[in-house]
Amino acid sequence: MKHLVVVFSLALSTMTPAQASELKLIAGGSLAGLLDELGPRFEKASGHKLEIHFDSTPDIIARINAGTPFDVAVVPVDVLKDTAAKGHFVPGPTIDIARVGYGVIVRAGAPKPDISTPNAFKKALLDAKSIASVPSSAASAYIARVYERLGVGEQMKAKTKAQPAPTAIALAVARGEAELGVFLTNVLNARGIEPVGPFPADLQQELLFAAAVAADAKQPDAAKALIDYLKSPAATAAFKAAGMTPG
């Protein structure tokens, strides 16, 4: 997965250098759209400047374990369950931020396959010529387990068109580069696509995004302020609007 680094630099002119902090945030790639929206709002409200590194779960774990400096992470909970990575965070419970399930999209105007049951979903997957997804991610690790459970793991490997980031999945489907898009529902949105629906209930699972402060954070107070902001009514409203369940 490509590393996407976004620097938000809008700070209140009334804040002094002593009050403002440059906060290094590591975030799951599936949160890129939301944090593109919420990051500047947090900066304006707090005076802090955010430097955000979006990445996939395996690369986030590798980045943290390599000792790359950061202050706070908002990532799939799988990162915080990794034994080595866990040691790079302040001891104690992590903060649940939001969770989201899995779904399927097609290009606007294309026939929508039946995915209401596991058997129907299996048929839809086998009938599809190509599927856009991001193989190297916590979300796709679960999707791969679903494929194995349906007995189509090998077939799906051949059909999957790997995308560089979660936000690219819907665009690939909209352009006709893939027949289906399969991933977390909060990133399956773009002009030119239509939702088919969520995974069948028997196969559905939510991916939890959680937050934690780095053990050696240079800006621990600013990190805590960001987490508090992400739990605020304004931020939770944005999560809900994106199809995620806060907390």
C-alpha positions as a printed Julia matrix, in Angstrom:
247×3 Matrix{Float64}:
   0.0     0.0     0.0
   1.32    3.42   -0.85
   2.19    5.65    2.06
  -0.06    8.66    2.1
   1.24   11.58    4.16
  -1.03   14.54    4.65
   0.08   17.62    6.57
  -2.6    19.93    7.87
  -1.14   23.34    8.71
  -4.13   25.57    9.49
  -3.65   26.99   13.01
  -5.4    29.79   14.77
  -3.46   33.01   14.44
  -4.23   33.76   18.09
  -2.25   30.74   19.31
   1.37   31.32   20.33
   4.21   28.92   19.44
   4.39   27.91   23.11
   0.71   26.9    23.11
   0.63   25.14   19.76
   2.16   21.72   19.12
   3.08   19.74   16.02
   1.33   16.43   16.52
   2.44   13.29   14.67
  -0.5    10.95   14.05
  -0.44    7.47   12.52
  -3.83    6.44   11.13
  -5.43    3.56    9.28
  -5.76    4.19    5.55
  -9.52    3.66    5.7
  -9.81    6.81    7.83
  -8.18    9.07    5.23
 -11.42   10.67    4.05
 -12.68   11.33    7.56
  -9.44   12.74    8.88
  -9.05   14.91    5.79
 -12.3    16.47    7.01
 -11.77   16.39   10.77
  -8.05   17.23   10.84
  -8.41   20.91    9.87
 -11.34   21.27   12.26
  -9.22   19.98   15.13
  -6.37   22.28   14.13
  -8.64   25.3    14.07
 -10.22   24.45   17.42
  -6.97   23.54   19.2
  -4.22   25.5    17.51
  -2.18   22.32   17.07
  -0.78   21.28   13.7
  -1.33   17.71   12.55
   1.07   15.6    10.52
  -0.79   12.42    9.55
   0.68    9.24    8.12
  -1.98    6.96    6.64
  -1.01    3.33    6.12
  -2.11   -0.31    6.11
  -2.11   -2.39    9.29
   1.01   -4.47    8.45
   2.97   -1.36    7.5
   1.78    0.54   10.57
   2.99   -2.28   12.81
   6.34   -2.35   11.0
   6.64    1.44   11.22
   5.94    1.5    14.95
   8.23   -1.42   15.71
  11.02    0.24   13.71
  10.95    3.09   16.22
   9.55    5.77   13.91
   8.61    8.75   16.12
   4.91    9.48   16.59
   2.63   10.91   19.26
  -0.69    9.15   18.81
  -2.31    6.47   16.65
  -5.88    5.95   15.45
  -5.68    2.52   13.88
  -7.37   -0.86   13.45
  -7.33   -2.55   16.84
  -5.18   -5.3    15.31
  -2.23   -2.9    15.54
  -2.71   -2.51   19.28
  -2.97   -6.25   19.74
   0.45   -6.84   18.22
   2.72   -7.75   21.14
   5.73   -5.75   19.97
   3.75   -2.71   18.81
   1.78   -2.62   22.06
   5.0    -1.87   23.93
   5.32    1.44   22.06
   2.11    2.8    23.61
   1.27    4.16   27.04
   0.15    1.2    29.2
  -3.55    0.91   29.89
  -6.78    0.59   27.95
  -7.04    1.96   24.43
  -9.88    4.26   23.42
 -12.48    2.91   20.99
 -13.13    5.52   18.3
 -15.44    3.9    15.73
 -16.28    0.62   14.03
 -17.54   -0.31   10.58
 -18.65   -3.4     8.68
 -17.99   -4.77    5.21
 -19.89   -4.33    1.97
 -19.91   -4.57   -1.81
 -20.3    -1.97   -4.58
 -20.79   -1.99   -8.35
 -20.44    0.63  -11.06
 -23.51    2.89  -11.32
 -26.08    1.31  -13.6
 -24.53   -2.17  -13.49
 -26.65   -5.15  -12.39
 -26.52   -5.71   -8.63
 -25.9    -9.34   -7.68
 -27.73  -11.0    -4.82
 -25.47  -11.15   -1.76
 -28.17  -11.64    0.86
 -27.03  -15.1     1.92
 -23.64  -16.82    2.08
 -24.5   -19.02   -0.91
 -25.73  -16.03   -2.93
 -22.61  -14.07   -1.99
 -20.42  -17.0    -3.06
 -22.14  -17.11   -6.45
 -21.75  -13.34   -6.89
 -18.04  -13.59   -6.17
 -17.54  -16.49   -8.55
 -19.55  -14.74  -11.29
 -17.58  -11.49  -10.99
 -14.73  -11.05  -13.45
 -12.72   -8.79  -11.14
 -12.81   -7.41   -7.6
 -11.13   -4.23   -6.31
  -9.7    -4.38   -2.79
  -6.56   -3.65   -0.76
  -4.99   -7.05    0.01
  -2.43   -5.77    2.54
  -4.69   -4.56    5.35
  -6.53   -5.7     8.46
  -9.81   -5.43    6.56
  -8.62   -7.64    3.73
  -7.27  -10.19    6.2
 -10.85  -10.64    7.37
 -12.17  -10.61    3.79
  -9.7   -13.37    2.93
 -11.05  -15.44    5.84
 -14.57  -14.95    4.48
 -13.41  -16.14    1.06
 -11.84  -19.21    2.64
 -15.0   -19.89    4.61
 -16.96  -19.79    1.35
 -14.42  -22.06   -0.32
 -13.38  -19.51   -2.95
 -10.05  -18.31   -1.57
  -7.9   -19.33   -4.52
 -10.37  -18.07   -7.11
 -10.53  -14.66   -5.42
  -6.74  -14.3    -5.39
  -6.81  -14.47   -9.19
  -9.72  -12.03   -9.51
  -8.58   -9.4    -7.02
  -7.28   -6.16   -8.48
  -5.09   -4.71   -5.74
  -5.54   -0.99   -5.09
  -2.92    1.31   -3.55
  -5.27    2.61   -0.84
  -8.82    2.01    0.41
 -10.02    5.26   -1.15
  -8.98    3.93   -4.59
 -11.41    0.99   -4.49
 -14.57    2.93   -5.33
 -12.74    4.93   -8.01
 -11.56    1.72   -9.7
 -15.12    0.4    -9.78
 -16.49    3.72  -11.04
 -13.96    3.67  -13.9
 -14.92    0.12  -14.84
 -11.53   -1.28  -13.88
 -13.17   -3.79  -11.53
 -16.64   -5.29  -11.53
 -17.06   -5.34   -7.74
 -15.52   -3.42   -4.87
 -15.25   -5.28   -1.58
 -14.07   -3.56    1.6
 -15.14   -1.52    4.62
 -18.33    0.35    3.78
 -17.09    3.77    4.91
 -14.64    3.96    1.98
 -16.99    2.52   -0.64
 -18.26    5.89   -1.79
 -17.58    7.89   -4.91
 -19.42    9.27   -7.89
 -20.23    6.56  -10.37
 -20.74    3.66   -7.95
 -23.74    2.14   -6.22
 -23.87   -0.01   -3.08
 -24.92   -3.62   -3.49
 -25.21   -4.04    0.26
 -23.44   -5.33    3.35
 -22.02   -8.81    3.75
 -24.62  -11.42    4.74
 -25.26  -11.36    8.48
 -23.55  -14.73    9.0
 -20.37  -13.34    7.42
 -20.47   -9.79    8.75
 -17.98   -8.44   11.26
 -17.07   -4.92   12.28
 -13.51   -3.61   12.25
 -12.76   -1.49   15.31
 -10.55    1.6    15.1
  -8.98    2.55   18.42
  -6.7     5.32   19.64
  -3.68    5.27   21.94
  -0.89    7.66   22.9
   2.72    6.74   22.13
   4.84    5.82   25.14
   7.52    8.32   24.08
   5.15   10.97   22.7
   6.71   14.42   22.54
   3.23   15.97   22.65
   1.18   13.77   25.01
  -1.24   16.54   25.99
  -1.96   17.4    22.36
  -2.38   13.68   21.63
  -4.98   13.4    24.39
  -6.7    16.51   23.08
  -7.01   14.9    19.64
  -8.52   11.75   21.12
 -10.99   13.85   23.1
 -11.9    15.7    19.91
 -12.53   12.44   18.05
 -14.98   11.51   20.82
 -16.76   14.89   20.66
 -20.3    15.28   19.27
 -19.03   17.04   16.14
 -16.6    14.24   15.31
 -19.01   11.42   16.13
 -21.54   13.04   13.8
 -18.95   12.86   10.99
 -18.28    9.19   11.74
 -22.0     8.46   11.6
 -22.34   10.35    8.32
 -19.6     8.12    6.88
 -21.53    5.01    7.88
 -19.44    4.2    10.93
 -20.61    3.54   14.48
 -18.8     5.78   17.0
 -17.29    4.19   20.1
